[in-house]
Amino acid sequence: MTAALHIDDVHKWFGDRQVLDGFSLRVEQGEVVGLLGPNGCGKSTVLNIVCKLLAPDTGQVRLMGEPLNELGYRARGLVGVCTQHSALYPDLLPAENLHFFARLYGLTEMERKQRVAELMHRFELEKFASTRVGQLSGGWQQRLHLAVALIHRPKLLVLDEPTAAVDLEARMDLWRLIEGLRDSGTTILLTSHHLAEAERLCRRVAMMRSGKVVAEGSVPELLARIPGQAVAKVQAEDNEAIMQRALDLGWTVRQHAGQMRLLLPQNLGLREILDALDGTQVSGVSVQPVTLEDAYLELVGDSPLLG
């Protein structure tokens, strides 16, 4: 099957600063892929290239098998975009916003009426049919923004930090909506700084650093690259003593943001950990299974690697 998106060995410079350094990524049809990385790693540049706001200096981008630079005007019909910053018209009603963008994408009057009604129902916007968008909460505005991105039935939905500007409850609601899109076969490229969001929503994750993908795979595949089954976060007066004891036990030690993290070779209870660290003056310890956050710190983060 032809990939929905295929980015091959793309380089991009801004003046003498290289932003993308041989970036490659493939998103299959019906797949949700998360693109993760620190600020400044090139994520936004990738999305701007996919959306034809920038052109790569070298390399190739294909949408549905066709070179992006040859698609011209047709490219806008293949991609839908929802960012953390709403592009809605606050003085219009939800349906009026949907009709406006549907016209921009060239839908006929009959198509507009059918698609607007469908999306108003799917995103539960009917109860706000008489409310101007500027009066909606941030979460409901983002729901509408997501619906607008889908108005023309794009082949690829780009979600750029879609839940960054909403509260926790609204974020969970948006996650459920995105899960519904995923389960119905929508192809999605998602960027996020919420590691739990990517872990929950994505079939595959690509981790970026310095303009290129440095790790890629399903969440279980990425977790398998962590040298441990669980993570113990330890507080103590003498970190050196903790570190030495952990290394003597064969545990891998990591430090991030001043916090000691012990990667345990098997799941251990708090009592077992405290017994193993007895005599090192531990003041606090917590333990949890490894998560995508741990994989990110291991594969992308700049933590000192110890052990």
Secondary structure as GFF3:
##gff-version 3
##sequence-region A 1 307
A	DSSP	beta_strand	5	14	.	.	.	ID=ss1
A	DSSP	beta_strand	17	27	.	.	.	ID=ss2
A	DSSP	beta_strand	32	36	.	.	.	ID=ss3
A	DSSP	alpha_helix	43	50	.	.	.	ID=ss4
A	DSSP	beta_strand	58	63	.	.	.	ID=ss5
A	DSSP	beta_strand	66	67	.	.	.	ID=ss6
A	DSSP	alpha_helix	68	71	.	.	.	ID=ss7
A	DSSP	three_ten_helix	72	77	.	.	.	ID=ss8
A	DSSP	beta_strand	79	83	.	.	.	ID=ss9
A	DSSP	alpha_helix	94	104	.	.	.	ID=ss10
A	DSSP	alpha_helix	109	122	.	.	.	ID=ss11
A	DSSP	three_ten_helix	126	128	.	.	.	ID=ss12
A	DSSP	three_ten_helix	133	135	.	.	.	ID=ss13
A	DSSP	alpha_helix	138	149	.	.	.	ID=ss14
A	DSSP	beta_strand	156	160	.	.	.	ID=ss15
A	DSSP	alpha_helix	168	183	.	.	.	ID=ss16
A	DSSP	beta_strand	188	191	.	.	.	ID=ss17
A	DSSP	alpha_helix	195	201	.	.	.	ID=ss18
A	DSSP	beta_strand	204	209	.	.	.	ID=ss19
A	DSSP	beta_strand	212	217	.	.	.	ID=ss20
A	DSSP	alpha_helix	219	223	.	.	.	ID=ss21
A	DSSP	beta_strand	230	236	.	.	.	ID=ss22
A	DSSP	alpha_helix	239	248	.	.	.	ID=ss23
A	DSSP	beta_strand	252	256	.	.	.	ID=ss24
A	DSSP	beta_strand	259	264	.	.	.	ID=ss25
A	DSSP	alpha_helix	270	276	.	.	.	ID=ss26
A	DSSP	beta_strand	282	289	.	.	.	ID=ss27
A	DSSP	alpha_helix	292	299	.	.	.	ID=ss28
A	DSSP	beta_strand	305	306	.	.	.	ID=ss29
###
